[in-house]
Amino acid sequence: MNSIQFGNKTIPYTLTRSQRRKTLSISVDQHGVSVISPSEVCLEKIEYTLHQKAIWIIKQLFDFKEMQTNVQERSFLSGEKLPYLGRQYRLKVIKTDTNKPSFRFYQGRFLAELPKGISEAEHRDLLYPLFVNWIKQKASNFAHDRIKRFILKLQQEPKKIVIKDQQQRWGSCTPAGNILLNWRIFLAPTSMIDYVLAHELVHLKHMDHSKEYWETLQMLLPDYQQRKEWLRINGGTLNV
């Protein structure tokens, strides 16, 4: 791990050299600062560029730190609450003679069935995948229903909406016209889901983040900036 000093702050970074790379790339995510450099660029030039971008880097690091909220992993035990569409629903686990674990939503709560011999320590390994699959199944219909009003306003329609497991994005729009959504966004309030849907739908018209893009998004969602900020601050809580 390399580092530079900027004032009283030490900025660690990982450096990867690539023979294929022709320009210097600096990126910041929840894991820190990453630099990809052409093989022939000397360390002095790399660190000079990092110093020039230090203020931006520090701001990005601060934003990611602010987003990182300590969310305790659920053990999927009876009595725990699981999030869905901005609300928390209690989980009830029943031990039965079944050979196959099951998971569903029933009468205002999540209901899971597990074989009698399963220990509490095994609950998460067995029920977490079932919870994720349940979210994905419900999310598809929900997203198609919520996006209809934006389609009417924009006169643009995605070819498909796909619910995926994405680590660093809430959504994306492919060149083929498909919208990909992170299943975790469906743990958030409906207004946040609307924001991500509208954000990606506008990319069917403007594939960049130009002035025209933001103006179109504001036409669909006049308060998109507040929703974007909520997601920036609270996105780290959207997990189980």
KASULJO-V703248 format. One record per residue. N is the residue number from 1. RES is the residue in one small letter. PHI is phi in whole degrees, -180 to 180 (none if undefined). Layout:
# KASULJO-V703248
n->N res->RES phi->PHI
n->N res->RES phi->PHI
This chain:
# KASULJO-V703248
n->1 res->m phi->none
n->2 res->n phi->-93
n->3 res->s phi->-158
n->4 res->i phi->-125
n->5 res->q phi->-108
n->6 res->f phi->-128
n->7 res->g phi->64
n->8 res->n phi->-97
n->9 res->k phi->-108
n->10 res->t phi->-99
n->11 res->i phi->-113
n->12 res->p phi->-73
n->13 res->y phi->-153
n->14 res->t phi->-100
n->15 res->l phi->-117
n->16 res->t phi->-121
n->17 res->r phi->-104
n->18 res->s phi->-136
n->19 res->q phi->-70
n->20 res->r phi->-83
n->21 res->r phi->-74
n->22 res->k phi->-107
n->23 res->t phi->-131
n->24 res->l phi->-83
n->25 res->s phi->-119
n->26 res->i phi->-123
n->27 res->s phi->-132
n->28 res->v phi->-129
n->29 res->d phi->-140
n->30 res->q phi->-65
n->31 res->h phi->-92
n->32 res->g phi->127
n->33 res->v phi->-100
n->34 res->s phi->-123
n->35 res->v phi->-123
n->36 res->i phi->-115
n->37 res->s phi->-126
n->38 res->p phi->-59
n->39 res->s phi->-58
n->40 res->e phi->-85
n->41 res->v phi->-76
n->42 res->c phi->-76
n->43 res->l phi->-62
n->44 res->e phi->-60
n->45 res->k phi->-69
n->46 res->i phi->-61
n->47 res->e phi->-72
n->48 res->y phi->-63
n->49 res->t phi->-65
n->50 res->l phi->-62
n->51 res->h phi->-63
n->52 res->q phi->-64
n->53 res->k phi->-101
n->54 res->a phi->-59
n->55 res->i phi->-63
n->56 res->w phi->-63
n->57 res->i phi->-62
n->58 res->i phi->-62
n->59 res->k phi->-63
n->60 res->q phi->-63
n->61 res->l phi->-63
n->62 res->f phi->-64
n->63 res->d phi->-62
n->64 res->f phi->-68
n->65 res->k phi->-65
n->66 res->e phi->-65
n->67 res->m phi->-78
n->68 res->q phi->-81
n->69 res->t phi->-106
n->70 res->n phi->-73
n->71 res->v phi->-104
n->72 res->q phi->-71
n->73 res->e phi->-62
n->74 res->r phi->-70
n->75 res->s phi->-93
n->76 res->f phi->59
n->77 res->l phi->-103
n->78 res->s phi->-57
n->79 res->g phi->100
n->80 res->e phi->-69
n->81 res->k phi->-110
n->82 res->l phi->-118
n->83 res->p phi->-84
n->84 res->y phi->-162
n->85 res->l phi->53
n->86 res->g phi->83
n->87 res->r phi->-120
n->88 res->q phi->-112
n->89 res->y phi->-120
n->90 res->r phi->-73
n->91 res->l phi->-103
n->92 res->k phi->-118
n->93 res->v phi->-109
n->94 res->i phi->-115
n->95 res->k phi->-95
n->96 res->t phi->-133
n->97 res->d phi->-83
n->98 res->t phi->-62
n->99 res->n phi->-98
n->100 res->k phi->-127
n->101 res->p phi->-62
n->102 res->s phi->-137
n->103 res->f phi->-150
n->104 res->r phi->-157
n->105 res->f phi->-108
n->106 res->y phi->-147
n->107 res->q phi->51
n->108 res->g phi->80
n->109 res->r phi->-152
n->110 res->f phi->-84
n->111 res->l phi->-128
n->112 res->a phi->-122
n->113 res->e phi->-121
n->114 res->l phi->-131
n->115 res->p phi->-60
n->116 res->k phi->-60
n->117 res->g phi->-81
n->118 res->i phi->-78
n->119 res->s phi->-83
n->120 res->e phi->-62
n->121 res->a phi->-65
n->122 res->e phi->-93
n->123 res->h phi->-57
n->124 res->r phi->-62
n->125 res->d phi->-58
n->126 res->l phi->-88
n->127 res->l phi->-96
n->128 res->y phi->-57
n->129 res->p phi->-61
n->130 res->l phi->-70
n->131 res->f phi->-63
n->132 res->v phi->-61
n->133 res->n phi->-63
n->134 res->w phi->-63
n->135 res->i phi->-59
n->136 res->k phi->-61
n->137 res->q phi->-65
n->138 res->k phi->-71
n->139 res->a phi->-64
n->140 res->s phi->-61
n->141 res->n phi->-64
n->142 res->f phi->-62
n->143 res->a phi->-65
n->144 res->h phi->-62
n->145 res->d phi->-73
n->146 res->r phi->-70
n->147 res->i phi->-81
n->148 res->k phi->-58
n->149 res->r phi->-69
n->150 res->f phi->-72
n->151 res->i phi->-62
n->152 res->l phi->-63
n->153 res->k phi->-73
n->154 res->l phi->-91
n->155 res->q phi->59
n->156 res->q phi->-134
n->157 res->e phi->-137
n->158 res->p phi->-71
n->159 res->k phi->-70
n->160 res->k phi->-147
n->161 res->i phi->-117
n->162 res->v phi->-118
n->163 res->i phi->-95
n->164 res->k phi->-132
n->165 res->d phi->-100
n->166 res->q phi->-114
n->167 res->q phi->-87
n->168 res->q phi->-120
n->169 res->r phi->-132
n->170 res->w phi->-84
n->171 res->g phi->-168
n->172 res->s phi->-156
n->173 res->c phi->-123
n->174 res->t phi->-88
n->175 res->p phi->-57
n->176 res->a phi->-78
n->177 res->g phi->93
n->178 res->n phi->-96
n->179 res->i phi->-105
n->180 res->l phi->-107
n->181 res->l phi->-123
n->182 res->n phi->-75
n->183 res->w phi->-59
n->184 res->r phi->-67
n->185 res->i phi->-64
n->186 res->f phi->-82
n->187 res->l phi->-87
n->188 res->a phi->-85
n->189 res->p phi->-59
n->190 res->t phi->-57
n->191 res->s phi->-62
n->192 res->m phi->-75
n->193 res->i phi->-64
n->194 res->d phi->-59
n->195 res->y phi->-62
n->196 res->v phi->-66
n->197 res->l phi->-62
n->198 res->a phi->-66
n->199 res->h phi->-56
n->200 res->e phi->-77
n->201 res->l phi->-63
n->202 res->v phi->-63
n->203 res->h phi->-66
n->204 res->l phi->-68
n->205 res->k phi->-100
n->206 res->h phi->-131
n->207 res->m phi->-76
n->208 res->d phi->-108
n->209 res->h phi->-113
n->210 res->s phi->-76
n->211 res->k phi->-58
n->212 res->e phi->-63
n->213 res->y phi->-60
n->214 res->w phi->-66
n->215 res->e phi->-65
n->216 res->t phi->-69
n->217 res->l phi->-63
n->218 res->q phi->-66
n->219 res->m phi->-64
n->220 res->l phi->-76
n->221 res->l phi->-135
n->222 res->p phi->-57
n->223 res->d phi->-104
n->224 res->y phi->-59
n->225 res->q phi->-65
n->226 res->q phi->-66
n->227 res->r phi->-68
n->228 res->k phi->-60
n->229 res->e phi->-68
n->230 res->w phi->-58
n->231 res->l phi->-68
n->232 res->r phi->-63
n->233 res->i phi->-79
n->234 res->n phi->-104
n->235 res->g phi->-57
n->236 res->g phi->-67
n->237 res->t phi->-86
n->238 res->l phi->-86
n->239 res->n phi->-161
n->240 res->v phi->-132
